[in-house]
Amino acid sequence: MAVVFIPASMRTLTKGLDRVTVQGSSLRQIVNNLEAAYPGMGARIVVDGQVRPEIAVAIDGDTCEEGALLEPVKEESEVHFLPSIAGGS
């Protein structure tokens, strides 16, 4: 199963866990299975069928672009959901 790293802002949904293992061969399946195990996760990651614009996704160190939900995920993959950091001048 893929290891999914949970950002601090979403850990209330995973009872404080910073990483969880999730079954799925695509990012969409990973998100659906996260939602089944931790209700509310899906809405924090996806809106209108797309990864939220304020969330970046990396699978095995490669950042996903448009259509990220279609990206393949291997059994041994690491998936990172990274909230955007705003600020600066």
C-alpha angles and dihedrals in degrees: 000000000000119000112234118200112215119213117231092251091062100041094096086071093052095045090253098311113147093198136021135182116242134183119230142112095215134037089249090058090047091053092045091050091046088054091050092051098036111026112218096032093100093057091048091055106031134044126174091357094304136093106268112263091236091058124077119199127207124187115193090342096308116116114229121227132194113341092029093156089068093056114119119243122201126214090254097041126128115219122196125191107199121190114219118256114221130188141075128111 
